[in-house]
């Protein structure tokens, strides 16, 4: 059974493999990270760990029994009891309920461990799977907004620890 783990230094190789293997799959629904993301991955990984140590962000990996990264669920811009939620699940792991379970767990952690009572999220309108995960985990639509030039929807979830 996959486990949710807070990002660590030793996750770097498996996380890089996850991002490389799923690059085209992710780019179909979210903006591509670009070649520089991969070229400077180690430096970026270190910067993420520093942000996490400062309590500005909390990065979680969904890790399989074999150590393979199956997904990410991140809380970014943590401030004044709110944060933005973002997530991505590997193509080969999609459709199995892993995103819903992982997002639900991060919502619980947000309230109980990180002191976050309001979460925001955005997705494109054509990303039905992402919209479904958000509504299943207690997010409510706040209105249409552009997401990198595409039609999108904003969502909010208050008091995440109560669902």
JOURSUL-V825932 format. One record per run of one state. SS is the DSSP state (2 for helix, 1 for strand, 0 for the rest). FROM is the first residue (numbers start at 1). LEN is the number of residues. If there is no record, write none. Layout:
ss: {SS SS}
from: {FROM FROM}
len: {LEN LEN}
This chain:
ss: {0 1 0 2 0 2 0 2 0 2 0 1 0 1 0 1 0 2 0 2 0 1 0 2 0 1 0 1 0 2 0}
from: {1 3 7 9 22 23 28 35 40 41 54 58 64 69 80 82 90 91 94 98 113 118 125 128 137 140 148 150 159 160 163}
len: {2 4 2 13 1 5 7 5 1 13 4 6 5 11 2 8 1 3 4 15 5 7 3 9 3 8 2 9 1 3 1}
